[in-house]
């Protein structure tokens, strides 16, 4: 089974959902560590995606200038 790759918006939505659970104290203490690790991984994925997109846009803009 292949794992579906999350889009940027899906990752941000999941981060927001987890943060909402933490803020509302709805998250079980036993799950806290797991959720924090998940948020960390999602943030890293989002940062990587933004960095790659920035590089692609810069490349396109440089090609237009030439």
C-alpha positions as a Markdown table, in Angstrom:
| # | Residue | x | y | z |
|---|---|---|---|---|
| 1 | Unk | 0.0 | 0.0 | 0.0 |
| 2 | Unk | 1.4 | 3.4 | -1.0 |
| 3 | Unk | 1.2 | 6.3 | 1.4 |
| 4 | Unk | -0.5 | 9.4 | 0.1 |
| 5 | Unk | 1.7 | 12.4 | 0.2 |
| 6 | Unk | 0.2 | 15.3 | 2.1 |
| 7 | Unk | -0.2 | 18.6 | 0.4 |
| 8 | Unk | 1.0 | 21.7 | 2.2 |
| 9 | Unk | -2.6 | 22.7 | 3.0 |
| 10 | Unk | -3.4 | 19.3 | 4.4 |
| 11 | Unk | -0.3 | 19.4 | 6.6 |
| 12 | Unk | -1.2 | 22.9 | 7.9 |
| 13 | Unk | -4.7 | 21.8 | 8.7 |
| 14 | Unk | -3.5 | 18.8 | 10.6 |
| 15 | Unk | -1.1 | 21.0 | 12.6 |
| 16 | Unk | -3.9 | 23.3 | 13.4 |
| 17 | Unk | -6.1 | 20.4 | 14.5 |
| 18 | Unk | -3.5 | 19.1 | 16.9 |
| 19 | Unk | -2.7 | 22.5 | 18.3 |
| 20 | Unk | -6.4 | 23.0 | 18.9 |
| 21 | Unk | -6.5 | 19.7 | 20.9 |
| 22 | Unk | -3.6 | 20.8 | 23.0 |
| 23 | Unk | -4.9 | 24.3 | 23.6 |
| 24 | Unk | -8.3 | 22.9 | 24.6 |
| 25 | Unk | -6.6 | 20.3 | 26.9 |
| 26 | Unk | -8.5 | 17.6 | 24.9 |
| 27 | Unk | -5.3 | 15.7 | 24.2 |
| 28 | Unk | -4.5 | 12.8 | 26.5 |
| 29 | Unk | -1.2 | 13.1 | 28.2 |
| 30 | Unk | -0.2 | 9.6 | 26.8 |
| 31 | Unk | -0.7 | 10.9 | 23.2 |
| 32 | Unk | 1.0 | 14.3 | 23.8 |
| 33 | Unk | 4.5 | 13.1 | 22.8 |
| 34 | Unk | 3.3 | 11.4 | 19.7 |
| 35 | Unk | 1.3 | 14.4 | 18.6 |
| 36 | Unk | 4.2 | 16.8 | 19.2 |
| 37 | Unk | 6.5 | 14.5 | 17.1 |
| 38 | Unk | 3.8 | 14.5 | 14.4 |
| 39 | Unk | 3.6 | 18.3 | 14.4 |
| 40 | Unk | 7.4 | 18.6 | 14.3 |
| 41 | Unk | 7.5 | 16.3 | 11.2 |
| 42 | Unk | 4.7 | 18.3 | 9.5 |
| 43 | Unk | 6.4 | 21.6 | 10.2 |
| 44 | Unk | 9.6 | 20.2 | 8.7 |
| 45 | Unk | 7.7 | 19.0 | 5.6 |
| 46 | Unk | 6.0 | 22.4 | 5.2 |
| 47 | Unk | 9.4 | 24.3 | 5.6 |
| 48 | Unk | 10.9 | 22.0 | 2.9 |
| 49 | Unk | 8.0 | 22.5 | 0.6 |
| 50 | Unk | 8.2 | 26.3 | 1.0 |
| 51 | Unk | 11.9 | 26.3 | 0.4 |
| 52 | Unk | 11.6 | 24.1 | -2.8 |
| 53 | Unk | 8.8 | 26.3 | -4.0 |
| 54 | Unk | 10.9 | 29.5 | -3.4 |
| 55 | Unk | 13.8 | 28.0 | -5.4 |
| 56 | Unk | 11.5 | 27.0 | -8.3 |
| 57 | Unk | 9.9 | 30.5 | -8.4 |
| 58 | Unk | 13.4 | 32.1 | -8.3 |
| 59 | Unk | 14.5 | 29.8 | -11.1 |
| 60 | Unk | 11.5 | 30.8 | -13.3 |
| 61 | Unk | 12.0 | 34.5 | -12.6 |
| 62 | Unk | 15.7 | 34.2 | -13.5 |
| 63 | Unk | 14.7 | 32.5 | -16.8 |
| 64 | Unk | 12.3 | 35.3 | -17.6 |
| 65 | Unk | 15.0 | 37.9 | -17.0 |
| 66 | Unk | 17.4 | 36.1 | -19.5 |
